[in-house]
Amino acid sequence: MTQTTTPDRTVLTDKVLSQAVFTATIDAPIAAIDIADWLRTLPDKEYQRCAPPDHKSAGYTTTDDGRPMSINVEMIGTGLVVQHYVYETADKDHCHMVSISDVLTPDGWTSCQVIWDLKADPIDGTTSKYTNTVTSHPTAEFMDFIASHGLTFAAAAAARQAASSDHCRRETPLYAASIGRHANMK
């Protein structure tokens, strides 16, 4: 078993709970796009418009050691997910963030690791391609949680895959539109 231990949780990186990859066109040239700035300045209501009714709130802060962090609260299927995305890459055309996310399910609280990767690539002189990738790994806490509720990892992963894919499919074109509006305001 491959695992990564964070200060407060163990992540089972060899197990994929879900992965969703969707693309959409951004109506802006690559030179005008700044995904890192878009995330830092994303208004709460704009975040909500990017996946209604799932997106509940978003904000920007830092970790205790000063690294940039995006806080997102959203519904994924039947779980209310509080994401603490710490930036590992924060470039104009690419942001890669990792969160140990708190998840409130109908059966109580658990956690998982969520990796959010946002990438823009040029299409032509006026448009770009946005790729939205979200990958989740279980924590040891999550594995204990599902076992205590009589669920198998396969069943939990299938439910999370369906919910995450549906959510990302809906939010990707709305994120691309929002990134485009942000780029064209400059």
mmCIF file of the C-alpha atoms, coordinates in Angstrom:
data_MODEL
# 
_entry.id   MODEL 
# 
loop_
_atom_site.group_PDB 
_atom_site.id 
_atom_site.type_symbol 
_atom_site.label_atom_id 
_atom_site.label_alt_id 
_atom_site.label_comp_id 
_atom_site.label_asym_id 
_atom_site.label_entity_id 
_atom_site.label_seq_id 
_atom_site.pdbx_PDB_ins_code 
_atom_site.Cartn_x 
_atom_site.Cartn_y 
_atom_site.Cartn_z 
_atom_site.occupancy 
_atom_site.B_iso_or_equiv 
_atom_site.pdbx_formal_charge 
_atom_site.auth_seq_id 
_atom_site.auth_comp_id 
_atom_site.auth_asym_id 
_atom_site.auth_atom_id 
_atom_site.pdbx_PDB_model_num 
ATOM 1   C CA . MET A 1 1   ? 0.000   0.000  0.000   1.00 0.00 ? 1   MET A CA 1 
ATOM 2   C CA . THR A 1 2   ? 1.373   3.412  -1.005  1.00 0.00 ? 2   THR A CA 1 
ATOM 3   C CA . GLN A 1 3   ? 0.606   6.172  1.419   1.00 0.00 ? 3   GLN A CA 1 
ATOM 4   C CA . THR A 1 4   ? 1.480   9.763  2.115   1.00 0.00 ? 4   THR A CA 1 
ATOM 5   C CA . THR A 1 5   ? 1.181   11.085 5.629   1.00 0.00 ? 5   THR A CA 1 
ATOM 6   C CA . THR A 1 6   ? 0.194   14.702 6.104   1.00 0.00 ? 6   THR A CA 1 
ATOM 7   C CA . PRO A 1 7   ? 0.495   16.366 9.499   1.00 0.00 ? 7   PRO A CA 1 
ATOM 8   C CA . ASP A 1 8   ? -3.002  15.183 10.432  1.00 0.00 ? 8   ASP A CA 1 
ATOM 9   C CA . ARG A 1 9   ? -4.017  12.386 8.011   1.00 0.00 ? 9   ARG A CA 1 
ATOM 10  C CA . THR A 1 10  ? -2.671  9.421  6.050   1.00 0.00 ? 10  THR A CA 1 
ATOM 11  C CA . VAL A 1 11  ? -3.546  9.382  2.334   1.00 0.00 ? 11  VAL A CA 1 
ATOM 12  C CA . LEU A 1 12  ? -3.643  6.084  0.425   1.00 0.00 ? 12  LEU A CA 1 
ATOM 13  C CA . THR A 1 13  ? -2.183  7.314  -2.860  1.00 0.00 ? 13  THR A CA 1 
ATOM 14  C CA . ASP A 1 14  ? -2.320  3.905  -4.532  1.00 0.00 ? 14  ASP A CA 1 
ATOM 15  C CA . LYS A 1 15  ? -6.130  3.935  -4.402  1.00 0.00 ? 15  LYS A CA 1 
ATOM 16  C CA . VAL A 1 16  ? -8.136  6.227  -6.671  1.00 0.00 ? 16  VAL A CA 1 
ATOM 17  C CA . LEU A 1 17  ? -11.516 7.131  -5.274  1.00 0.00 ? 17  LEU A CA 1 
ATOM 18  C CA . SER A 1 18  ? -12.442 9.103  -8.405  1.00 0.00 ? 18  SER A CA 1 
ATOM 19  C CA . GLN A 1 19  ? -10.961 10.964 -11.338 1.00 0.00 ? 19  GLN A CA 1 
ATOM 20  C CA . ALA A 1 20  ? -12.732 13.332 -13.691 1.00 0.00 ? 20  ALA A CA 1 
ATOM 21  C CA . VAL A 1 21  ? -11.188 15.149 -16.663 1.00 0.00 ? 21  VAL A CA 1 
ATOM 22  C CA . PHE A 1 22  ? -13.226 17.539 -18.784 1.00 0.00 ? 22  PHE A CA 1 
ATOM 23  C CA . THR A 1 23  ? -12.325 20.265 -21.261 1.00 0.00 ? 23  THR A CA 1 
ATOM 24  C CA . ALA A 1 24  ? -14.023 23.397 -22.555 1.00 0.00 ? 24  ALA A CA 1 
ATOM 25  C CA . THR A 1 25  ? -13.116 26.358 -24.734 1.00 0.00 ? 25  THR A CA 1 
ATOM 26  C CA . ILE A 1 26  ? -12.066 29.645 -23.141 1.00 0.00 ? 26  ILE A CA 1 
ATOM 27  C CA . ASP A 1 27  ? -12.993 32.663 -25.263 1.00 0.00 ? 27  ASP A CA 1 
ATOM 28  C CA . ALA A 1 28  ? -9.664  34.386 -24.667 1.00 0.00 ? 28  ALA A CA 1 
ATOM 29  C CA . PRO A 1 29  ? -6.129  34.073 -26.018 1.00 0.00 ? 29  PRO A CA 1 
ATOM 30  C CA . ILE A 1 30  ? -3.631  32.209 -23.851 1.00 0.00 ? 30  ILE A CA 1 
ATOM 31  C CA . ALA A 1 31  ? -1.610  35.435 -23.303 1.00 0.00 ? 31  ALA A CA 1 
ATOM 32  C CA . ALA A 1 32  ? -4.583  37.058 -21.532 1.00 0.00 ? 32  ALA A CA 1 
ATOM 33  C CA . ILE A 1 33  ? -5.370  34.134 -19.211 1.00 0.00 ? 33  ILE A CA 1 
ATOM 34  C CA . ASP A 1 34  ? -4.221  34.100 -15.593 1.00 0.00 ? 34  ASP A CA 1 
ATOM 35  C CA . ILE A 1 35  ? -5.739  31.138 -13.776 1.00 0.00 ? 35  ILE A CA 1 
ATOM 36  C CA . ALA A 1 36  ? -3.813  31.828 -10.540 1.00 0.00 ? 36  ALA A CA 1 
ATOM 37  C CA . ASP A 1 37  ? -5.126  35.410 -10.418 1.00 0.00 ? 37  ASP A CA 1 
ATOM 38  C CA . TRP A 1 38  ? -8.639  34.228 -11.323 1.00 0.00 ? 38  TRP A CA 1 
ATOM 39  C CA . LEU A 1 39  ? -8.609  31.816 -8.372  1.00 0.00 ? 39  LEU A CA 1 
ATOM 40  C CA . ARG A 1 40  ? -7.206  34.421 -5.961  1.00 0.00 ? 40  ARG A CA 1 
ATOM 41  C CA . THR A 1 41  ? -9.839  36.991 -6.913  1.00 0.00 ? 41  THR A CA 1 
ATOM 42  C CA . LEU A 1 42  ? -12.815 34.709 -7.641  1.00 0.00 ? 42  LEU A CA 1 
ATOM 43  C CA . PRO A 1 43  ? -15.869 36.309 -5.991  1.00 0.00 ? 43  PRO A CA 1 
ATOM 44  C CA . ASP A 1 44  ? -17.970 34.004 -3.863  1.00 0.00 ? 44  ASP A CA 1 
ATOM 45  C CA . LYS A 1 45  ? -21.085 34.548 -6.028  1.00 0.00 ? 45  LYS A CA 1 
ATOM 46  C CA . GLU A 1 46  ? -19.125 33.846 -9.238  1.00 0.00 ? 46  GLU A CA 1 
ATOM 47  C CA . TYR A 1 47  ? -17.911 30.554 -7.727  1.00 0.00 ? 47  TYR A CA 1 
ATOM 48  C CA . GLN A 1 48  ? -21.539 29.702 -6.937  1.00 0.00 ? 48  GLN A CA 1 
ATOM 49  C CA . ARG A 1 49  ? -22.552 30.477 -10.546 1.00 0.00 ? 49  ARG A CA 1 
ATOM 50  C CA . CYS A 1 50  ? -19.934 27.988 -11.804 1.00 0.00 ? 50  CYS A CA 1 
ATOM 51  C CA . ALA A 1 51  ? -21.888 24.931 -10.553 1.00 0.00 ? 51  ALA A CA 1 
ATOM 52  C CA . PRO A 1 52  ? -25.335 25.767 -9.252  1.00 0.00 ? 52  PRO A CA 1 
ATOM 53  C CA . PRO A 1 53  ? -26.651 24.536 -6.898  1.00 0.00 ? 53  PRO A CA 1 
ATOM 54  C CA . ASP A 1 54  ? -23.570 22.535 -5.803  1.00 0.00 ? 54  ASP A CA 1 
ATOM 55  C CA . HIS A 1 55  ? -21.083 25.350 -5.155  1.00 0.00 ? 55  HIS A CA 1 
ATOM 56  C CA . LYS A 1 56  ? -21.786 26.929 -1.783  1.00 0.00 ? 56  LYS A CA 1 
ATOM 57  C CA . SER A 1 57  ? -18.828 29.210 -1.005  1.00 0.00 ? 57  SER A CA 1 
ATOM 58  C CA . ALA A 1 58  ? -15.236 30.005 -1.927  1.00 0.00 ? 58  ALA A CA 1 
ATOM 59  C CA . GLY A 1 59  ? -12.488 32.091 -0.422  1.00 0.00 ? 59  GLY A CA 1 
ATOM 60  C CA . TYR A 1 60  ? -8.760  32.670 -0.544  1.00 0.00 ? 60  TYR A CA 1 
ATOM 61  C CA . THR A 1 61  ? -6.364  32.475 2.386   1.00 0.00 ? 61  THR A CA 1 
ATOM 62  C CA . THR A 1 62  ? -2.950  31.046 3.279   1.00 0.00 ? 62  THR A CA 1 
ATOM 63  C CA . THR A 1 63  ? -1.614  28.119 5.251   1.00 0.00 ? 63  THR A CA 1 
ATOM 64  C CA . ASP A 1 64  ? 0.115   28.753 8.578   1.00 0.00 ? 64  ASP A CA 1 
ATOM 65  C CA . ASP A 1 65  ? 3.451   28.837 6.722   1.00 0.00 ? 65  ASP A CA 1 
ATOM 66  C CA . GLY A 1 66  ? 2.192   31.350 4.137   1.00 0.00 ? 66  GLY A CA 1 
ATOM 67  C CA . ARG A 1 67  ? 1.415   29.148 1.131   1.00 0.00 ? 67  ARG A CA 1 
ATOM 68  C CA . PRO A 1 68  ? -1.620  30.274 -0.901  1.00 0.00 ? 68  PRO A CA 1 
ATOM 69  C CA . MET A 1 69  ? -4.803  28.298 -0.302  1.00 0.00 ? 69  MET A CA 1 
ATOM 70  C CA . SER A 1 70  ? -8.254  28.264 -1.884  1.00 0.00 ? 70  SER A CA 1 
ATOM 71  C CA . ILE A 1 71  ? -11.149 27.232 0.367   1.00 0.00 ? 71  ILE A CA 1 
ATOM 72  C CA . ASN A 1 72  ? -14.137 25.760 -1.479  1.00 0.00 ? 72  ASN A CA 1 
ATOM 73  C CA . VAL A 1 73  ? -17.369 24.396 -0.043  1.00 0.00 ? 73  VAL A CA 1 
ATOM 74  C CA . GLU A 1 74  ? -19.515 22.335 -2.391  1.00 0.00 ? 74  GLU A CA 1 
ATOM 75  C CA . MET A 1 75  ? -21.857 19.387 -2.670  1.00 0.00 ? 75  MET A CA 1 
ATOM 76  C CA . ILE A 1 76  ? -20.472 16.353 -4.497  1.00 0.00 ? 76  ILE A CA 1 
ATOM 77  C CA . GLY A 1 77  ? -23.310 13.855 -4.715  1.00 0.00 ? 77  GLY A CA 1 
ATOM 78  C CA . THR A 1 78  ? -24.664 13.484 -1.171  1.00 0.00 ? 78  THR A CA 1 
ATOM 79  C CA . GLY A 1 79  ? -21.496 14.805 0.508   1.00 0.00 ? 79  GLY A CA 1 
ATOM 80  C CA . LEU A 1 80  ? -20.826 18.373 1.625   1.00 0.00 ? 80  LEU A CA 1 
ATOM 81  C CA . VAL A 1 81  ? -17.117 18.804 0.881   1.00 0.00 ? 81  VAL A CA 1 
ATOM 82  C CA . VAL A 1 82  ? -14.936 21.448 2.543   1.00 0.00 ? 82  VAL A CA 1 
ATOM 83  C CA . GLN A 1 83  ? -11.767 21.716 0.474   1.00 0.00 ? 83  GLN A CA 1 
ATOM 84  C CA . HIS A 1 84  ? -8.531  23.295 1.676   1.00 0.00 ? 84  HIS A CA 1 
ATOM 85  C CA . TYR A 1 85  ? -6.625  23.528 -1.623  1.00 0.00 ? 85  TYR A CA 1 
ATOM 86  C CA . VAL A 1 86  ? -2.943  24.312 -1.072  1.00 0.00 ? 86  VAL A CA 1 
ATOM 87  C CA . TYR A 1 87  ? -1.250  25.574 -4.218  1.00 0.00 ? 87  TYR A CA 1 
ATOM 88  C CA . GLU A 1 88  ? 1.648   23.457 -5.487  1.00 0.00 ? 88  GLU A CA 1 
ATOM 89  C CA . THR A 1 89  ? 1.745   25.244 -8.861  1.00 0.00 ? 89  THR A CA 1 
ATOM 90  C CA . ALA A 1 90  ? 0.267   28.710 -9.347  1.00 0.00 ? 90  ALA A CA 1 
ATOM 91  C CA . ASP A 1 91  ? 1.038   29.905 -12.877 1.00 0.00 ? 91  ASP A CA 1 
ATOM 92  C CA . LYS A 1 92  ? -0.974  31.908 -15.365 1.00 0.00 ? 92  LYS A CA 1 
ATOM 93  C CA . ASP A 1 93  ? -1.754  28.847 -17.482 1.00 0.00 ? 93  ASP A CA 1 
ATOM 94  C CA . HIS A 1 94  ? -1.645  26.120 -14.826 1.00 0.00 ? 94  HIS A CA 1 
ATOM 95  C CA . CYS A 1 95  ? -2.631  25.665 -11.190 1.00 0.00 ? 95  CYS A CA 1 
ATOM 96  C CA . HIS A 1 96  ? -2.179  22.419 -9.311  1.00 0.00 ? 96  HIS A CA 1 
ATOM 97  C CA . MET A 1 97  ? -3.618  22.237 -5.808  1.00 0.00 ? 97  MET A CA 1 
ATOM 98  C CA . VAL A 1 98  ? -3.953  19.520 -3.172  1.00 0.00 ? 98  VAL A CA 1 
ATOM 99  C CA . SER A 1 99  ? -6.523  19.386 -0.380  1.00 0.00 ? 99  SER A CA 1 
ATOM 100 C CA . ILE A 1 100 ? -7.183  17.119 2.532   1.00 0.00 ? 100 ILE A CA 1 
ATOM 101 C CA . SER A 1 101 ? -10.925 17.672 2.353   1.00 0.00 ? 101 SER A CA 1 
ATOM 102 C CA . ASP A 1 102 ? -13.503 17.246 5.082   1.00 0.00 ? 102 ASP A CA 1 
ATOM 103 C CA . VAL A 1 103 ? -16.637 15.455 3.858   1.00 0.00 ? 103 VAL A CA 1 
ATOM 104 C CA . LEU A 1 104 ? -19.994 15.487 5.625   1.00 0.00 ? 104 LEU A CA 1 
ATOM 105 C CA . THR A 1 105 ? -21.964 12.460 4.428   1.00 0.00 ? 105 THR A CA 1 
ATOM 106 C CA . PRO A 1 106 ? -25.446 11.355 5.514   1.00 0.00 ? 106 PRO A CA 1 
ATOM 107 C CA . ASP A 1 107 ? -23.580 8.989  7.897   1.00 0.00 ? 107 ASP A CA 1 
ATOM 108 C CA . GLY A 1 108 ? -21.223 11.596 9.410   1.00 0.00 ? 108 GLY A CA 1 
ATOM 109 C CA . TRP A 1 109 ? -17.834 13.199 8.795   1.00 0.00 ? 109 TRP A CA 1 
ATOM 110 C CA . THR A 1 110 ? -14.849 11.674 7.008   1.00 0.00 ? 110 THR A CA 1 
ATOM 111 C CA . SER A 1 111 ? -12.042 12.921 4.769   1.00 0.00 ? 111 SER A CA 1 
ATOM 112 C CA . CYS A 1 112 ? -10.301 12.343 1.458   1.00 0.00 ? 112 CYS A CA 1 
ATOM 113 C CA . GLN A 1 113 ? -7.504  13.907 -0.545  1.00 0.00 ? 113 GLN A CA 1 
ATOM 114 C CA . VAL A 1 114 ? -8.624  15.928 -3.566  1.00 0.00 ? 114 VAL A CA 1 
ATOM 115 C CA . ILE A 1 115 ? -6.193  17.095 -6.244  1.00 0.00 ? 115 ILE A CA 1 
ATOM 116 C CA . TRP A 1 116 ? -7.459  19.889 -8.508  1.00 0.00 ? 116 TRP A CA 1 
ATOM 117 C CA . ASP A 1 117 ? -5.528  20.657 -11.671 1.00 0.00 ? 117 ASP A CA 1 
ATOM 118 C CA . LEU A 1 118 ? -6.551  23.584 -13.894 1.00 0.00 ? 118 LEU A CA 1 
ATOM 119 C CA . LYS A 1 119 ? -4.744  24.007 -17.216 1.00 0.00 ? 119 LYS A CA 1 
ATOM 120 C CA . ALA A 1 120 ? -5.058  26.325 -20.205 1.00 0.00 ? 120 ALA A CA 1 
ATOM 121 C CA . ASP A 1 121 ? -3.519  25.613 -23.608 1.00 0.00 ? 121 ASP A CA 1 
ATOM 122 C CA . PRO A 1 122 ? -3.679  27.746 -26.749 1.00 0.00 ? 122 PRO A CA 1 
ATOM 123 C CA . ILE A 1 123 ? -6.074  26.770 -29.531 1.00 0.00 ? 123 ILE A CA 1 
ATOM 124 C CA . ASP A 1 124 ? -5.548  29.782 -31.772 1.00 0.00 ? 124 ASP A CA 1 
ATOM 125 C CA . GLY A 1 125 ? -5.041  33.543 -31.454 1.00 0.00 ? 125 GLY A CA 1 
ATOM 126 C CA . THR A 1 126 ? -8.411  34.138 -29.787 1.00 0.00 ? 126 THR A CA 1 
ATOM 127 C CA . THR A 1 127 ? -9.314  30.950 -27.901 1.00 0.00 ? 127 THR A CA 1 
ATOM 128 C CA . SER A 1 128 ? -7.762  28.510 -25.454 1.00 0.00 ? 128 SER A CA 1 
ATOM 129 C CA . LYS A 1 129 ? -8.599  25.052 -24.147 1.00 0.00 ? 129 LYS A CA 1 
ATOM 130 C CA . TYR A 1 130 ? -9.369  24.653 -20.454 1.00 0.00 ? 130 TYR A CA 1 
ATOM 131 C CA . THR A 1 131 ? -8.742  21.246 -18.853 1.00 0.00 ? 131 THR A CA 1 
ATOM 132 C CA . ASN A 1 132 ? -10.307 20.636 -15.449 1.00 0.00 ? 132 ASN A CA 1 
ATOM 133 C CA . THR A 1 133 ? -8.948  17.534 -13.686 1.00 0.00 ? 133 THR A CA 1 
ATOM 134 C CA . VAL A 1 134 ? -10.109 16.414 -10.248 1.00 0.00 ? 134 VAL A CA 1 
ATOM 135 C CA . THR A 1 135 ? -8.632  13.294 -8.642  1.00 0.00 ? 135 THR A CA 1 
ATOM 136 C CA . SER A 1 136 ? -9.542  11.913 -5.203  1.00 0.00 ? 136 SER A CA 1 
ATOM 137 C CA . HIS A 1 137 ? -7.694  9.456  -3.004  1.00 0.00 ? 137 HIS A CA 1 
ATOM 138 C CA . PRO A 1 138 ? -9.016  7.959  0.221   1.00 0.00 ? 138 PRO A CA 1 
ATOM 139 C CA . THR A 1 139 ? -7.489  8.684  3.586   1.00 0.00 ? 139 THR A CA 1 
ATOM 140 C CA . ALA A 1 140 ? -7.029  5.969  6.198   1.00 0.00 ? 140 ALA A CA 1 
ATOM 141 C CA . GLU A 1 141 ? -9.878  7.722  8.049   1.00 0.00 ? 141 GLU A CA 1 
ATOM 142 C CA . PHE A 1 142 ? -12.100 7.290  4.964   1.00 0.00 ? 142 PHE A CA 1 
ATOM 143 C CA . MET A 1 143 ? -11.287 3.571  4.718   1.00 0.00 ? 143 MET A CA 1 
ATOM 144 C CA . ASP A 1 144 ? -12.155 3.082  8.402   1.00 0.00 ? 144 ASP A CA 1 
ATOM 145 C CA . PHE A 1 145 ? -15.349 5.133  7.915   1.00 0.00 ? 145 PHE A CA 1 
ATOM 146 C CA . ILE A 1 146 ? -16.664 3.070  4.998   1.00 0.00 ? 146 ILE A CA 1 
ATOM 147 C CA . ALA A 1 147 ? -15.748 -0.199 6.719   1.00 0.00 ? 147 ALA A CA 1 
ATOM 148 C CA . SER A 1 148 ? -17.645 0.880  9.845   1.00 0.00 ? 148 SER A CA 1 
ATOM 149 C CA . HIS A 1 149 ? -20.712 1.498  7.663   1.00 0.00 ? 149 HIS A CA 1 
ATOM 150 C CA . GLY A 1 150 ? -20.485 -1.844 5.847   1.00 0.00 ? 150 GLY A CA 1 
ATOM 151 C CA . LEU A 1 151 ? -19.365 -0.373 2.511   1.00 0.00 ? 151 LEU A CA 1 
ATOM 152 C CA . THR A 1 152 ? -16.663 -1.729 0.235   1.00 0.00 ? 152 THR A CA 1 
ATOM 153 C CA . PHE A 1 153 ? -14.079 0.543  -1.357  1.00 0.00 ? 153 PHE A CA 1 
ATOM 154 C CA . ALA A 1 154 ? -15.388 -0.488 -4.798  1.00 0.00 ? 154 ALA A CA 1 
ATOM 155 C CA . ALA A 1 155 ? -18.923 0.629  -3.920  1.00 0.00 ? 155 ALA A CA 1 
ATOM 156 C CA . ALA A 1 156 ? -17.724 3.906  -2.378  1.00 0.00 ? 156 ALA A CA 1 
ATOM 157 C CA . ALA A 1 157 ? -15.445 4.609  -5.363  1.00 0.00 ? 157 ALA A CA 1 
ATOM 158 C CA . ALA A 1 158 ? -18.242 3.897  -7.864  1.00 0.00 ? 158 ALA A CA 1 
ATOM 159 C CA . ALA A 1 159 ? -20.569 6.339  -6.088  1.00 0.00 ? 159 ALA A CA 1 
ATOM 160 C CA . ARG A 1 160 ? -17.864 9.010  -5.832  1.00 0.00 ? 160 ARG A CA 1 
ATOM 161 C CA . GLN A 1 161 ? -16.849 8.519  -9.486  1.00 0.00 ? 161 GLN A CA 1 
ATOM 162 C CA . ALA A 1 162 ? -20.420 9.010  -10.685 1.00 0.00 ? 162 ALA A CA 1 
ATOM 163 C CA . ALA A 1 163 ? -20.966 12.092 -8.507  1.00 0.00 ? 163 ALA A CA 1 
ATOM 164 C CA . SER A 1 164 ? -17.591 13.682 -9.284  1.00 0.00 ? 164 SER A CA 1 
ATOM 165 C CA . SER A 1 165 ? -17.883 13.091 -13.017 1.00 0.00 ? 165 SER A CA 1 
ATOM 166 C CA . ASP A 1 166 ? -21.352 14.633 -13.090 1.00 0.00 ? 166 ASP A CA 1 
ATOM 167 C CA . HIS A 1 167 ? -20.196 17.631 -11.046 1.00 0.00 ? 167 HIS A CA 1 
ATOM 168 C CA . CYS A 1 168 ? -17.033 18.267 -13.108 1.00 0.00 ? 168 CYS A CA 1 
ATOM 169 C CA . ARG A 1 169 ? -18.915 17.857 -16.398 1.00 0.00 ? 169 ARG A CA 1 
ATOM 170 C CA . ARG A 1 170 ? -21.269 20.651 -15.340 1.00 0.00 ? 170 ARG A CA 1 
ATOM 171 C CA . GLU A 1 171 ? -18.689 23.012 -13.805 1.00 0.00 ? 171 GLU A CA 1 
ATOM 172 C CA . THR A 1 172 ? -15.975 22.819 -16.495 1.00 0.00 ? 172 THR A CA 1 
ATOM 173 C CA . PRO A 1 173 ? -17.689 24.935 -19.187 1.00 0.00 ? 173 PRO A CA 1 
ATOM 174 C CA . LEU A 1 174 ? -18.816 27.439 -16.543 1.00 0.00 ? 174 LEU A CA 1 
ATOM 175 C CA . TYR A 1 175 ? -15.254 27.720 -15.178 1.00 0.00 ? 175 TYR A CA 1 
ATOM 176 C CA . ALA A 1 176 ? -13.971 28.220 -18.753 1.00 0.00 ? 176 ALA A CA 1 
ATOM 177 C CA . ALA A 1 177 ? -16.491 31.016 -19.290 1.00 0.00 ? 177 ALA A CA 1 
ATOM 178 C CA . SER A 1 178 ? -15.544 32.652 -15.983 1.00 0.00 ? 178 SER A CA 1 
ATOM 179 C CA . ILE A 1 179 ? -11.798 32.418 -16.743 1.00 0.00 ? 179 ILE A CA 1 
ATOM 180 C CA . GLY A 1 180 ? -12.535 33.972 -20.151 1.00 0.00 ? 180 GLY A CA 1 
ATOM 181 C CA . ARG A 1 181 ? -14.478 36.864 -18.623 1.00 0.00 ? 181 ARG A CA 1 
ATOM 182 C CA . HIS A 1 182 ? -11.627 37.465 -16.155 1.00 0.00 ? 182 HIS A CA 1 
ATOM 183 C CA . ALA A 1 183 ? -9.069  37.429 -18.986 1.00 0.00 ? 183 ALA A CA 1 
ATOM 184 C CA . ASN A 1 184 ? -11.090 39.826 -21.130 1.00 0.00 ? 184 ASN A CA 1 
ATOM 185 C CA . MET A 1 185 ? -11.532 42.367 -18.296 1.00 0.00 ? 185 MET A CA 1 
ATOM 186 C CA . LYS A 1 186 ? -7.834  43.249 -18.352 1.00 0.00 ? 186 LYS A CA 1 
# 
